[in-house]
């Protein structure tokens, strides 16, 4: 491919790490700039459900679905334990109206070719014998879904980058970026560094950094909260994720998953709900609601994860691509970063290294905000 390109990646979350990993596999010399520690932003706060359950429009759904198909190969390529677990997701309802919504989602997913089917309460019990489901009006099983431990993915990718001659600069705040006749420049407290291309994968900081080169990428504030238990013996037998219905007199759903290391992650509402209560009281309330369905959780110890801000473009869709034609500034900003990490890593690295314009990314270009 000729001389290796020098590429800076601003942001050490799962998307930036995946892009850097794939660039290094293509022979690029990659330098990561991370203002904190790897994965401490949205990546470390993520519920990390790998899915395309309720993603709109169709182009966004397909991008997520295609990325799901790449996750196992991505994990094999990394060659380290990243906590990847397939088993599917079940969302079930005890309320007739909510059950009708699940039926509608099932029909749409099936028409889009997504593995999904309605199952009976008996089938749900066979999947999860320790789940005390109660009355079930509808249960939707998407058996292709999975989960992963995102900070392990980041660590493995960064190790691979350094093993091929790249560098990782932690605790390094990027003040600005700019383009000169000599190349693309990253400015930190330590001074200026020159690169061929800069990838902005800085999550919620993406808007501010991109603006230093005149690129407008609006975001909305999207806080999220999860809580995690100390490791406990397995209570979830097969599923990668379960969305539990509200208890009587409440409209609050709960979603739960258990990692292979025994840690149970619990979130309130659906995965897309926004909230900022990261108190111990709220964590214990979520645990109490989940304990209604899993008796074994009633004695678990739980701690809240401090509120995290999701990278959320104003229209909810990913932002992937060069800031303008001929530019050497490439932006990757998105929610669902965990699901999308493999495909964004592959497609972004291809466009950056070979100058290719991948048509499936057309709906997600930064130019839509111009």
PAGU-284661 format. One record per residue: x, y, z of N, C-alpha, C in turn; residue in one letter. Coordinates in steps of 0.2 Angstrom, whole numbers, padded with zeros to 4 digits, always signed. Layout:
REM residues N
XYZXYZXYZA
...
***
This chain:
REM residues 370
+0004-0006+0000+0000+0000+0000+0004+0006+0000X
+0011+0005+0000+0015+0011+0000+0016+0014+0007X
+0019+0020+0008+0020+0022+0015+0014+0022+0019X
+0015+0020+0025+0010+0020+0030+0007+0027+0032X
+0001+0027+0032-0002+0034+0034-0002+0035+0042X
-0001+0041+0044-0001+0043+0051-0008+0046+0053X
-0011+0042+0057-0018+0044+0058-0019+0045+0066X
-0022+0050+0068-0024+0052+0074-0031+0050+0076X
-0032+0047+0081-0039+0046+0083-0040+0049+0090X
-0045+0054+0090-0047+0057+0096-0053+0054+0100X
-0051+0050+0105-0056+0047+0109-0054+0039+0109X
-0054+0037+0116-0052+0030+0117-0058+0026+0119X
-0064+0027+0117-0070+0023+0118-0070+0017+0113X
-0076+0014+0113-0076+0007+0109-0076+0009+0101X
-0079+0014+0099-0079+0016+0092-0072+0018+0090X
-0069+0023+0093-0062+0025+0092-0057+0019+0092X
-0058+0015+0097-0053+0009+0098-0054+0004+0092X
-0060+0003+0090-0062-0001+0084-0059+0002+0077X
-0060+0008+0076-0057+0011+0070-0050+0011+0070X
-0047+0012+0076-0039+0012+0077-0037+0005+0075X
-0040+0000+0078-0038-0007+0077-0038-0009+0070X
-0044-0007+0066-0044-0009+0059-0039-0005+0055X
-0038+0001+0057-0033+0005+0053-0026+0002+0054X
-0025+0000+0060-0018-0003+0061-0017-0010+0057X
-0023-0013+0057-0023-0020+0053-0021-0018+0046X
-0023-0012+0043-0022-0010+0036-0015-0007+0035X
-0011-0007+0041-0004-0004+0040-0003+0003+0042X
-0009+0006+0045-0008+0013+0047-0004+0014+0053X
-0001+0019+0054+0002+0021+0061-0003+0025+0065X
-0005+0022+0070-0011+0025+0074-0009+0028+0080X
-0011+0034+0082-0010+0037+0088-0017+0039+0091X
-0018+0036+0097-0024+0038+0101-0023+0043+0106X
-0028+0048+0106-0028+0053+0111-0034+0052+0115X
-0033+0051+0121-0039+0050+0126-0038+0055+0132X
-0043+0059+0133-0043+0063+0139-0043+0060+0146X
-0046+0054+0146-0046+0051+0153-0042+0044+0152X
-0046+0039+0154-0044+0032+0154-0048+0028+0149X
-0046+0023+0146-0049+0020+0140-0056+0017+0142X
-0061+0019+0139-0068+0017+0140-0071+0020+0146X
-0069+0026+0148-0072+0028+0155-0078+0033+0153X
-0079+0034+0147-0085+0038+0145-0091+0034+0144X
-0095+0035+0138-0101+0032+0137-0100+0024+0137X
-0094+0022+0134-0092+0015+0134-0093+0011+0140X
-0090+0014+0145-0090+0011+0152-0097+0011+0155X
-0101+0016+0153-0108+0016+0156-0113+0012+0152X
-0111+0009+0147-0116+0006+0142-0119+0000+0145X
-0125-0002+0143-0128-0008+0145-0126-0013+0140X
-0123-0011+0134-0119-0015+0130-0123-0021+0127X
-0129-0020+0125-0134-0025+0122-0133-0024+0114X
-0130-0030+0111-0129-0030+0104-0136-0032+0100X
-0139-0027+0097-0145-0028+0094-0147-0023+0089X
-0152-0024+0085-0156-0020+0081-0163-0020+0082X
-0165-0020+0088-0172-0022+0090-0177-0016+0088X
-0176-0010+0089-0181-0005+0088-0177+0001+0085X
-0173+0000+0079-0169+0005+0076-0173+0007+0070X
-0174+0014+0069-0177+0017+0063-0172+0022+0061X
-0173+0024+0054-0176+0020+0049-0173+0014+0047X
-0175+0011+0041-0173+0005+0039-0165+0005+0038X
-0163+0010+0035-0155+0011+0034-0151+0010+0040X
-0154+0013+0046-0151+0013+0052-0151+0005+0055X
-0157+0003+0054-0158-0004+0056-0153-0009+0053X
-0153-0008+0046-0148-0013+0042-0141-0012+0044X
-0139-0006+0046-0132-0005+0048-0130-0008+0054X
-0135-0008+0059-0134-0012+0065-0135-0019+0064X
-0139-0021+0060-0140-0029+0059-0134-0031+0056X
-0131-0028+0051-0125-0030+0048-0119-0030+0052X
-0119-0025+0057-0113-0025+0062-0114-0031+0067X
-0120-0033+0069-0121-0039+0073-0118-0045+0070X
-0118-0046+0063-0116-0051+0060-0108-0051+0060X
-0105-0046+0061-0098-0045+0061-0095-0046+0068X
-0099-0046+0073-0096-0046+0080-0092-0052+0082X
-0094-0058+0080-0090-0064+0081-0083-0064+0078X
-0083-0062+0071-0077-0062+0068-0072-0057+0071X
-0075-0051+0073-0071-0046+0076-0068-0049+0083X
-0072-0052+0087-0069-0055+0093-0064-0060+0091X
-0065-0064+0086-0060-0069+0084-0053-0066+0082X
-0054-0060+0079-0048-0057+0076-0044-0054+0082X
-0048-0051+0087-0045-0048+0093-0041-0054+0097X
-0044-0059+0097-0041-0065+0100-0040-0065+0108X
-0044-0061+0111-0044-0060+0119-0051-0061+0121X
-0052-0062+0128-0058-0063+0131-0061-0056+0131X
-0067-0055+0128-0070-0048+0129-0077-0049+0131X
-0079-0055+0134-0086-0056+0137-0091-0056+0132X
-0090-0058+0126-0095-0059+0121-0099-0065+0122X
-0106-0063+0122-0111-0069+0124-0117-0068+0120X
-0118-0073+0116-0125-0073+0112-0130-0077+0116X
-0136-0076+0115-0141-0079+0118-0148-0076+0117X
-0148-0070+0114-0154-0067+0112-0157-0063+0118X
-0162-0059+0116-0166-0055+0121-0173-0057+0121X
-0176-0057+0126-0183-0057+0127-0186-0051+0130X
-0191-0048+0127-0195-0042+0129-0202-0045+0130X
-0205-0045+0136-0211-0048+0137-0216-0043+0141X
-0222-0044+0141-0227-0039+0144-0232-0043+0147X
-0235-0040+0153-0240-0043+0156-0247-0039+0155X
-0246-0033+0152-0251-0028+0150-0253-0030+0143X
-0260-0030+0141-0262-0031+0135-0260-0026+0130X
-0261-0020+0131-0259-0014+0127-0251-0015+0125X
-0247-0016+0130-0240-0017+0129-0239-0023+0125X
-0242-0028+0126-0242-0034+0122-0243-0033+0115X
-0248-0029+0113-0250-0027+0106-0244-0024+0103X
-0241-0019+0107-0235-0016+0104-0229-0021+0102X
-0228-0026+0106-0223-0031+0105-0225-0035+0099X
-0231-0036+0098-0233-0040+0092-0232-0036+0086X
-0233-0029+0086-0232-0025+0080-0224-0024+0079X
-0220-0024+0084-0213-0024+0083-0211-0031+0080X
-0214-0036+0082-0212-0043+0079-0213-0043+0072X
-0219-0040+0070-0221-0041+0063-0216-0036+0059X
-0214-0031+0061-0210-0026+0057-0203-0029+0057X
-0200-0032+0062-0194-0035+0062-0194-0041+0057X
-0199-0045+0058-0199-0051+0053-0199-0049+0046X
-0203-0043+0044-0203-0041+0037-0197-0038+0035X
-0192-0036+0040-0186-0033+0038-0180-0039+0038X
-0182-0045+0039-0178-0050+0039-0174-0051+0046X
-0176-0049+0051-0173-0049+0058-0175-0055+0062X
-0171-0059+0064-0173-0065+0068-0177-0063+0074X
-0184-0064+0074-0188-0062+0079-0195-0067+0079X
-0197-0069+0085-0203-0072+0085-0206-0072+0092X
-0213-0072+0092-0217-0072+0098-0216-0079+0101X
-0215-0080+0108-0215-0086+0111-0220-0086+0117X
-0222-0092+0119-0227-0093+0124-0223-0092+0131X
-0227-0091+0136-0224-0091+0143-0220-0097+0145X
-0223-0103+0142-0220-0109+0144-0213-0109+0140X
-0212-0107+0134-0206-0107+0131-0201-0102+0134X
-0204-0096+0137-0200-0092+0140-0197-0095+0147X
-0201-0099+0150-0199-0102+0156-0193-0108+0155X
-0194-0111+0149-0189-0115+0147-0182-0112+0145X
-0182-0106+0143-0176-0102+0141-0173-0100+0148X
-0177-0098+0153-0175-0095+0159-0179-0098+0165X
-0177-0104+0167-0180-0107+0173-0181-0103+0179X
-0176-0099+0180-0176-0095+0187-0180-0088+0186X
-0183-0087+0180-0187-0081+0179-0194-0082+0182X
-0196-0078+0186-0203-0078+0188-0207-0073+0184X
-0209-0075+0179-0212-0070+0174-0219-0068+0176X
-0223-0072+0179-0230-0070+0180-0234-0071+0174X
-0240-0067+0174-0244-0067+0168-0241-0064+0162X
-0241-0067+0156-0238-0065+0150-0243-0064+0145X
-0244-0057+0142-0248-0056+0137-0245-0057+0130X
-0238-0056+0130-0234-0057+0124-0227-0057+0126X
-0223-0061+0122-0216-0061+0124-0212-0062+0117X
-0208-0057+0116-0204-0057+0109-0197-0059+0110X
-0195-0064+0106-0189-0067+0107-0185-0065+0101X
-0179-0061+0101-0175-0060+0096-0168-0064+0097X
-0167-0069+0094-0162-0074+0097-0155-0073+0094X
-0155-0068+0090-0148-0066+0087-0144-0061+0092X
-0148-0058+0097-0145-0053+0101-0139-0055+0105X
-0135-0051+0107-0130-0053+0112-0128-0047+0117X
-0122-0048+0120-0119-0043+0124-0112-0044+0125X
-0108-0039+0127-0101-0039+0127-0099-0035+0133X
-0093-0035+0135-0090-0031+0140-0086-0025+0137X
-0088-0019+0136-0085-0015+0131-0078-0013+0133X
-0077-0012+0140-0070-0010+0142-0065-0015+0140X
-0067-0021+0140-0062-0027+0138-0061-0026+0130X
-0066-0024+0127-0065-0023+0119-0060-0018+0118X
-0061-0012+0122-0056-0006+0121-0049-0008+0123X
-0048-0012+0128-0042-0013+0131-0038-0018+0126X
-0042-0023+0123-0039-0027+0118-0037-0024+0112X
-0041-0019+0109-0040-0015+0103-0034-0011+0104X
-0033-0008+0110-0028-0003+0111-0021-0007+0112X
-0021-0013+0115-0016-0017+0115-0013-0019+0108X
-0018-0021+0104-0016-0022+0097-0013-0017+0093X
-0016-0011+0094-0013-0005+0091-0006-0003+0093X
-0004-0004+0100+0003-0003+0102+0007-0008+0100X
+0005-0014+0099+0009-0020+0097+0011-0019+0090X
+0008-0015+0086+0010-0014+0079+0013-0007+0078X
+0015-0004+0083+0019+0002+0083+0015+0008+0084X
+0009+0008+0085+0005+0013+0087+0006+0016+0094X
+0003+0021+0096+0004+0024+0103-0003+0026+0105X
-0003+0026+0112-0010+0028+0116-0008+0033+0121X
-0011+0039+0120-0009+0044+0125-0015+0045+0129X
-0015+0043+0135-0020+0044+0140-0019+0050+0144X
-0025+0053+0147-0025+0059+0151-0023+0065+0146X
-0024+0064+0140-0022+0070+0135-0028+0073+0132X
-0029+0079+0134-0035+0083+0132-0033+0087+0125X
-0037+0086+0120-0036+0089+0114-0039+0096+0114X
-0035+0101+0113-0038+0108+0113-0042+0109+0106X
-0038+0107+0101-0041+0109+0094-0038+0105+0089X
-0041+0105+0083-0038+0102+0077-0038+0107+0072X
-0033+0107+0067-0034+0111+0061-0030+0108+0055X
-0031+0111+0049-0028+0108+0043-0024+0113+0040X
-0017+0111+0038-0013+0116+0035-0010+0113+0029X
-0006+0116+0025-0003+0114+0019+0001+0108+0021X
+0004+0107+0027+0008+0101+0029+0004+0095+0031X
-0002+0096+0033-0006+0090+0035-0011+0092+0040X
-0014+0087+0044-0019+0089+0049-0015+0089+0056X
-0017+0094+0060-0013+0095+0066-0018+0094+0072X
-0015+0091+0077-0019+0090+0083-0015+0094+0089X
-0018+0098+0092-0015+0102+0097-0017+0100+0104X
-0012+0099+0108-0014+0097+0115-0009+0101+0120X
-0009+0100+0126-0005+0104+0131+0002+0103+0129X
+0004+0098+0126+0011+0096+0125+0013+0099+0118X
+0008+0102+0114+0010+0106+0108+0006+0103+0102X
+0009+0104+0096+0006+0101+0090+0009+0095+0088X
+0005+0091+0085+0007+0084+0082+0004+0084+0075X
+0008+0082+0070+0006+0082+0063+0004+0075+0060X
-0002+0074+0057-0004+0068+0054-0007+0069+0047X
-0008+0063+0044-0011+0063+0037-0019+0064+0038X
-0022+0061+0043-0029+0061+0044-0030+0061+0051X
-0036+0064+0053-0038+0064+0060-0045+0062+0060X
-0046+0057+0065-0052+0054+0066-0055+0057+0073X
-0061+0060+0073-0064+0063+0079-0069+0057+0081X
-0067+0054+0086-0072+0049+0089-0072+0050+0097X
-0074+0057+0098-0073+0059+0105-0080+0059+0109X
-0085+0056+0106-0091+0055+0110-0094+0062+0110X
-0096+0064+0117-0100+0070+0118-0095+0076+0116X
-0089+0075+0116-0084+0081+0115-0083+0082+0107X
-0086+0077+0103-0085+0078+0096-0088+0084+0093X
-0093+0087+0096-0096+0093+0093-0091+0099+0094X
-0088+0100+0100-0084+0105+0101-0077+0104+0097X
-0075+0098+0097-0068+0097+0093-0069+0098+0085X
-0075+0096+0083-0076+0097+0075-0077+0104+0074X
-0080+0108+0078-0081+0115+0077-0075+0119+0076X
-0069+0116+0079-0063+0120+0078-0060+0120+0071X
-0063+0115+0066-0062+0116+0059-0068+0118+0055X
-0073+0121+0059-0079+0123+0056-0084+0118+0054X
-0084+0112+0057-0089+0107+0055-0094+0107+0061X
-0100+0108+0059-0106+0109+0064-0109+0102+0064X
-0109+0099+0070-0112+0092+0072-0116+0093+0078X
-0122+0095+0078-0126+0096+0084-0128+0089+0087X
-0128+0090+0094-0130+0084+0098-0135+0087+0103X
-0139+0082+0106-0143+0083+0111-0141+0080+0117X
-0143+0082+0123-0140+0079+0129-0144+0073+0131X
-0141+0067+0132-0144+0061+0133-0141+0057+0138X
-0143+0058+0145-0140+0055+0150-0143+0048+0151X
-0139+0043+0154-0141+0036+0155-0138+0034+0162X
-0142+0029+0165-0139+0026+0171-0140+0019+0171X
-0135+0015+0173-0136+0008+0175-0133+0007+0182X
-0134+0001+0185-0131-0001+0191-0129-0008+0190X
-0124-0010+0194-0121-0016+0193-0120-0020+0200X
-0121-0026+0200-0121-0030+0207-0113-0033+0207X
-0112-0035+0213-0106-0039+0214-0107-0046+0210X
-0102-0049+0209-0103-0056+0205-0107-0060+0210X
-0112-0064+0206-0116-0069+0210-0117-0075+0205X
-0118-0081+0208-0119-0087+0204-0124-0085+0198X
-0124-0089+0193-0128-0088+0187-0136-0088+0189X
-0139-0083+0187-0146-0083+0188-0150-0083+0181X
-0146-0081+0176-0149-0080+0169-0145-0086+0165X
-0149-0091+0163-0147-0097+0160-0144-0096+0153X
-0148-0093+0149-0146-0093+0142-0146-0086+0138X
-0151-0082+0140-0152-0075+0137-0147-0070+0138X
-0145-0066+0133-0140-0061+0134-0143-0055+0137X
-0150-0054+0136-0153-0048+0139-0161-0050+0140X
-0164-0047+0145-0171-0048+0147-0174-0041+0148X
-0179-0039+0145-0183-0033+0147-0189-0035+0150X
-0189-0033+0157-0195-0035+0161-0200-0030+0161X
-0206-0032+0162-0212-0027+0162-0212-0023+0169X
-0216-0018+0169-0217-0014+0175-0221-0018+0180X
-0220-0016+0186-0224-0020+0192-0230-0016+0192X
-0235-0019+0196-0242-0016+0197-0241-0008+0199X
-0245-0004+0196-0245+0003+0199-0239+0007+0197X
-0235+0004+0192-0229+0008+0190-0229+0008+0182X
-0225+0012+0179-0224+0012+0172-0217+0011+0170X
-0213+0009+0175-0206+0008+0174-0204+0001+0172X
-0201+0000+0166-0198-0006+0164-0191-0007+0168X
-0189-0013+0167-0182-0014+0169-0179-0019+0165X
-0172-0018+0163-0169-0022+0159-0163-0025+0162X
-0161-0031+0162-0156-0035+0165-0152-0039+0161X
-0145-0040+0162-0141-0045+0159-0136-0047+0164X
-0133-0053+0163-0128-0055+0167-0122-0057+0163X
-0116-0054+0165-0110-0056+0162-0107-0063+0164X
-0103-0066+0160-0100-0072+0161-0096-0072+0168X
-0094-0066+0170-0091-0065+0177-0095-0065+0183X
-0102-0065+0181-0107-0066+0187-0110-0059+0188X
-0107-0053+0186-0110-0047+0187-0117-0046+0183X
-0122-0043+0187-0128-0042+0184-0129-0034+0183X
-0130-0032+0177-0131-0025+0175-0139-0024+0175X
-0141-0019+0178-0148-0017+0178-0149-0010+0176X
-0154-0009+0171-0156-0002+0170-0163-0001+0170X
-0165+0005+0171-0173+0007+0172-0175+0009+0165X
-0182+0007+0164-0185+0009+0158-0183+0004+0152X
-0183+0007+0146-0180+0004+0140-0173+0006+0140X
-0169+0003+0135-0162+0005+0135-0161+0012+0132X
-0166+0015+0129-0166+0021+0126-0168+0027+0131X
-0171+0025+0137-0174+0030+0141-0168+0034+0144X
-0170+0040+0145-0165+0045+0148-0167+0047+0155X
-0161+0046+0159-0162+0048+0166-0156+0050+0169X
-0156+0053+0175-0150+0056+0178-0149+0054+0186X
-0153+0050+0188-0153+0048+0195-0148+0042+0196X
-0142+0044+0198-0137+0038+0199-0136+0038+0207X
-0141+0039+0211-0141+0038+0218-0141+0030+0220X
-0138+0029+0226-0139+0022+0228-0146+0020+0229X
-0150+0025+0231-0157+0023+0232-0160+0021+0226X
-0159+0024+0220-0162+0022+0214-0159+0016+0212X
-0153+0014+0213-0150+0008+0211-0153+0002+0215X
-0154+0003+0221-0158-0002+0225-0165-0003+0223X
-0168+0003+0221-0175+0002+0219-0175-0002+0212X
-0170-0001+0208-0170-0005+0202-0169-0012+0204X
-0165-0014+0208-0163-0020+0211-0170-0024+0214X
-0173-0020+0217-0179-0022+0220-0184-0024+0215X
-0185-0020+0210-0190-0022+0204-0187-0028+0201X
-0181-0029+0199-0178-0035+0196-0179-0041+0200X
-0179-0040+0207-0179-0045+0212-0186-0049+0212X
-0191-0045+0210-0198-0047+0209-0198-0053+0204X
-0194-0053+0199-0193-0058+0194-0188-0063+0195X
-0183-0061+0199-0177-0066+0200-0176-0066+0208X
-0178-0071+0211-0178-0071+0218-0170-0070+0221X
-0166-0073+0217-0159-0073+0219-0156-0066+0219X
-0159-0061+0216-0156-0054+0216-0158-0051+0223X
-0163-0054+0227-0165-0050+0233-0159-0049+0238X
-0154-0054+0238-0148-0053+0242-0142-0050+0239X
-0143-0048+0233-0137-0046+0229-0135-0039+0232X
-0128-0037+0231-0126-0030+0233-0125-0027+0226X
-0128-0020+0226-0128-0017+0220-0125-0010+0221X
-0122-0007+0216-0119+0000+0216-0121+0003+0209X
-0123+0010+0210-0124+0013+0204-0118+0015+0200X
-0118+0015+0193-0113+0018+0189-0115+0025+0188X
-0110+0030+0190-0111+0037+0189-0114+0039+0182X
-0119+0043+0182-0123+0045+0176-0118+0046+0170X
-0120+0043+0165-0116+0044+0159-0120+0048+0153X
-0116+0052+0149-0119+0055+0144-0118+0051+0137X
-0123+0049+0134-0123+0046+0128-0121+0051+0122X
-0116+0049+0117-0115+0052+0111-0122+0052+0107X
-0125+0058+0106-0132+0057+0103-0132+0063+0098X
-0131+0062+0091-0133+0067+0086-0140+0069+0087X
-0141+0075+0085-0148+0078+0086-0153+0074+0083X
-0152+0071+0077-0157+0067+0074-0157+0060+0076X
-0153+0058+0080-0152+0051+0083-0149+0046+0079X
-0146+0048+0073-0143+0044+0068-0135+0045+0068X
-0132+0040+0067-0124+0040+0067-0122+0046+0062X
-0116+0048+0064-0112+0053+0060-0106+0049+0058X
-0105+0048+0052-0099+0044+0050-0096+0047+0043X
-0090+0049+0043-0087+0051+0036-0083+0058+0037X
-0080+0059+0031-0076+0066+0031-0080+0072+0032X
-0078+0077+0035-0081+0083+0036-0084+0086+0029X
-0080+0085+0024-0082+0088+0017-0077+0084+0012X
-0079+0084+0006-0075+0081+0001-0068+0084+0001X
-0063+0079+0000-0056+0082+0000-0053+0083+0007X
-0057+0083+0012-0055+0084+0019-0051+0078+0022X
-0047+0079+0027-0043+0074+0030-0045+0074+0038X
-0051+0076+0039-0055+0076+0046-0061+0071+0045X
-0060+0065+0049-0066+0060+0048-0069+0060+0055X
-0076+0060+0055-0080+0060+0061-0084+0053+0062X
-0083+0051+0068-0088+0045+0070-0091+0047+0076X
-0097+0048+0076-0101+0050+0082-0108+0046+0082X
-0110+0042+0087-0116+0039+0087-0118+0036+0094X
-0124+0035+0095-0127+0031+0100-0127+0023+0097X
-0128+0019+0101-0127+0012+0099-0120+0010+0097X
-0115+0013+0100-0108+0012+0098-0106+0005+0099X
-0109+0002+0104-0107-0005+0105-0109-0010+0100X
-0115-0009+0098-0117-0013+0092-0114-0011+0086X
-0112-0005+0084-0110-0003+0078-0102-0003+0078X
-0099-0004+0083-0091-0004+0083-0088-0008+0077X
-0090-0014+0076-0086-0018+0071-0087-0015+0064X
-0093-0014+0062-0094-0011+0055-0092-0005+0054X
-0092+0000+0059-0089+0006+0058-0082+0006+0058X
-0079+0002+0062-0071+0001+0061-0069-0002+0054X
-0073-0006+0052-0071-0009+0045-0072-0004+0040X
-0078-0001+0039-0080+0004+0034-0076+0011+0035X
-0075+0013+0041-0071+0020+0041-0064+0019+0039X
-0061+0013+0041-0054+0012+0040-0053+0011+0032X
-0058+0008+0029-0058+0007+0022-0058+0014+0018X
-0063+0018+0020-0063+0025+0017-0057+0029+0018X
-0054+0029+0024-0048+0033+0026-0042+0030+0022X
-0041+0024+0022-0035+0021+0019-0035+0021+0011X
-0041+0020+0008-0041+0019+0001-0045+0025-0003X
-0048+0029+0001-0051+0035-0002-0058+0032-0005X
-0060+0027-0003-0067+0024-0005-0073+0028-0003X
-0078+0028-0007-0084+0031-0004-0089+0026-0004X
-0091+0023+0002-0095+0018+0003-0102+0020+0004X
-0106+0018-0001-0113+0020-0002-0118+0019+0004X
-0117+0013+0007-0121+0012+0013-0121+0017+0018X
-0115+0021+0018-0114+0026+0023-0117+0033+0021X
-0120+0033+0015-0123+0040+0013-0128+0043+0017X
-0132+0039+0021-0137+0043+0025-0134+0046+0032X
-0128+0044+0033-0125+0046+0039-0119+0051+0039X
-0119+0054+0033-0113+0059+0032-0114+0065+0037X
-0108+0068+0039-0108+0075+0042-0112+0080+0038X
-0111+0080+0032-0114+0085+0028-0121+0086+0028X
-0125+0082+0031-0132+0083+0032-0134+0089+0037X
-0129+0091+0041-0130+0096+0045-0127+0103+0043X
-0124+0103+0037-0121+0109+0034-0127+0114+0033X
***
